[in-house]
């Protein structure tokens, strides 16, 4: 029963996050990037603080003995949010969502290189195949490579920004793992990230902000609230089921992105994007499956060792 609840919460989180992405897509073209990031980060604090108060953990989130570790996670996460939102503004919603799936594959590689986690040949093969799928998925957008050279907005720039967002998200995930090993609370990790990102994006006011219309203001505030709700649902899902059980349901966000992109924005990805996304998703699912098998084997070995007669 707990696993079913965990899966349901995970699916609900994908809906909340895609709703957030949709709202950013709606207003992203008309406002400076830093302004959009500020509203997303700052107003995510509203549901977060309400949830922490309800949990009785509001005071705990400000207590940490690892401020430098939090800062590293925040820098990576903030860069990832700026890059990801830039890609979301310049690309169709399904394309930007699919490119974001590179993050778990990059995380697997970084876990081996930085955390010294044991990654065997099967998972390395899956990562390599996944990166091949990423190249296929990016190929329709790279015809305008001159955009990147000239720093002009367009699909090629958006594809590069989305890929950079995935890379920064992978670095942030590694930093979160380090914090988790140090027994830092999830609420504290999310709280400090929202505070630092809000502050960093607020500094862009000196570069020029645009006064939003009332509907656009509501949409930008809504993006922050939905982002915060999505984070709460995601956190709660991991309390009810193992990560390896619920992680595959993260790919349901691509279904929502395809539906919204089609009905709301009239966007249909090119064939290469479908093929590349399929390869990346398959590689990601294989990595999750191998990780689950490894976790089960380690658990059995520990149990066998615990019950071994002396």
N, C-alpha and C positions, 0 to 999 in steps of 0.2 A: 504493500500500500504506500509506504514511504517513497519507493522508487517511482511509482506512478505520479505522486504529488511532485516529486523533484522534476520529472519530465514535463509535467504540466506547467510548472513555474518557469522552466527553461524556455519552453515554447512561448509563454507569455512575454518573457524578456525579449525574445527576438521580435515580437510584434511591437513592443514598446520602442526598441532601438530603431526599427525600420520606420516607425512613425516619426521618431526624432529626425532621421535622415531625410524623410520626405519633407518635413517642415523646413529643414535647412536648404533643401533643394528649391523650395518654393521662394525663399527670400534671398538666397545666396548671391544671385546675380546683381541685386540692387543695393547691396550694402558692403562696406569694407569687411574683409575677412576677420580682422581682430574683433570687430563689433559683434559679428555672429558668434564667434568663439566665446566672447564674454558672456552673452546671454545664455549660451548652452552650459557653461561651467558654473556661473553664479547661481542661476535658478535651479540647478540640480541640487543645490544645498537645501532647498525648501523641503522636498520629500525626504531627503537624507536625514536632516535634523529632526523632522517629525518622527521618522522611523526609529532613530536612535533614542529619542526621548521615550517613545513607547516601549522600547526594549530596556530602558533604564541604563543605557550605556553612553549618554550624552557627555558626561564628564570624562569618561575613559578615552574618548577619541582624541583629546588634546594631550594625553599623557604618552610620551614616547621618550625613549633613551637613545633613539637612532635618527636624529634629525637629518644627518648627512645622507643616510640611506633613503629617507623619504624624498630628499631634494633630488637625488639622482633619478628616482622613479618619476618624480613630477616633471623634471626637465624632458625626459624621454616621452612621457605621456602628453605633455603640452605640445612638443614638436609633432607628435603623431596626430594630435587633434587638428592643428593648423594645416598639416599636409593633407590629412584625410578630407577635411572640409573643402580645401582647395580642389582636390580631385573630384569631390562630389558635386561641386559647382560647375565644373568644366566637362564632366562626363555624364552619360545617361546613368540613371540610378542603378539599373542591374549591373552595368559594367563596373562601376565604382565598388559596388558590393562584392562582386566576384573577385576583383583584384585584391580586396581586403582579405580574402581567404589564404593569401600567401603568408599571412602572419604566423599561423601555427607551424607551418613548414620552416620558416626562418627561426622560430622559437626552438624547434627541435635541434637545428644546427647550432644555435647559440648555446643551448643547454649542454651540448657536448663540448663545445670549445671553451665556454666560460665557467659553467658549473661542474664540468668534468663528469657529467652524467654519462653512463655507458649507453651508447647508441650503436646497435649492431648493424650488420650489412643490410638487413632487410629494410630497416627504417631509413638508412642512408640512400638506398635505392629508391624508396618511395619519395624521399625529399628531392632527389635528382629528377625523377619523373615529374613530380609536381612543378618544379621550376621549368621543365620543358613545356608543360601545359601553360604556365604563366607567360612564356615567350609567345606561344600561339595566341593567347588571349590578348596580349598587348599589341600584336602585329597590326590589327586594323587601325590602331590609333597612332602608329609611328610613321605614317607616310608624311605627316607634317613636321618632320624632325627639326625643320628650320625654326619652328615656334620656340623650341627649347633653347636653341642657340641665341635667338633674339629676345628671349624672355617675354614672349607674347602669349596671351591666354588662348587656349585651344585644346583639342582632344589629346594631342601629344603631350602637352604640358600637364594636362589633367591626369593622364595615365602615369606619368613619372611621379606626380604628386601623390597619387593613390598608392603607388608602389613604395614611395618613401614613407607614407603613413603606415603601411603594413610593416615595414622594417622598424620604425620607431615603436610601433605597438609590440613587436616581438621583444625589443630591448626592454620596454616597460614591463612586459610579462616576466622576463628574467629577474628584473629588480623586485617585482612583487613576490616571486618565489623566494628570493633572498630574505625579504622582510617576513614572509610566512615562516621560514626556518628560524627566524629570531623571535617568533611568537608575537609579532605585531598584529593587532586587531584589524580585521577587514574594514571596519568603520573608520578607523584612523587612517588607513591607506587611502580610502576614497575621499575622506574629508580633506586631508592635506593636498591631495591632487586637485580637488575642486578649488581650494583657496589659492594655491600657487597659479593655476591656470587662469583663474579670474583676475588675479593681480597682473600677470604677464599680459593678458589680452587687454586689460584696462589701460595699460601704458600706450597702446596704439591709438588712444584718443587724440594724442598729439599729432598723429599722422592724418587726422581728419576722420570724423564720423559723420553719418547722415541721420538726420532726425527721422525716425520711422513713422509711417502712418499708423493709425490705431490698429487696423487688421494685421499689419506686418509686425507690430510690437507684440500683439497677442501670439502670433505664430512663433516669434523668437523666444518669448517666455515659455511657450508650450514646448519648444524643443528642449529647453533646459529641464523642465519638469518631467517630460517623457524620458530623457536621458537618466535622470535620477531614479525614476520609477523602474526603468530597465535594470539599473545597477542593483537596486534592492531585490528585484525578482531573481536576478542572476545569482546574487549572494545567497538568497534563501534556497534556491534550487540545489546548491552544493551541500546544504545541510541535510537534505533528505535523500540524496543518492550520490553514488560515487561519480567522480568527474568523468570516468571512462564510459559510464552509462548515459549520461546526459549530453556529453560533448557533441556527439553526432547530430543532435537536434539543432545545433547552431546553424547548420546549413539550410534550415528551413527559411532563414532570412532571405535566401536567394529566391525562393518561391514568392514571398511577399514582394520583393523588389521587382520581380518580373511582372507580377500582376499590377502593382501600382505604376510602374514605368509604362506599361501598356495602356492602362485605362486613364491615368491622370495626365501623363506627359506624352503619350503617343510614341513611346520609345521601344523599339524592338532590337535587341542585340544582333550583331552580325553572326554568321555561322561560326567563324573562327572563335568568337567569344564563347559561344555555347560549347564548342569542342574543348577549348582550353579550360573553361570552368569545370567541365565534366572530369577532365584529367586531374585538375587540382583538388576537386572534392574527393575523387576516388583515392588519390594519394593521401589526403588528410584522414579519410576514414580508415585507411590501412594503418597509418601511424597510430591512430587511436586504438584500433584492434590489437596491434602488437603491444602497445603499452598496457592494455587491459590483461592480455595473456601473461605478460611479464609480471604484473602486479599479483595476479592469481598464483603464479608459480612461486614467487617470493613468499606469499602468505602461507602456502602449503608447506614450503621448506621450513618456515619459522614454526608452524604448528607441529610439524614432524619432529623438529629439534626439541621443542618444548615438551613433547610427550615421550621422547626417547628414554628408555629405561637406563638407569645408571647402575 
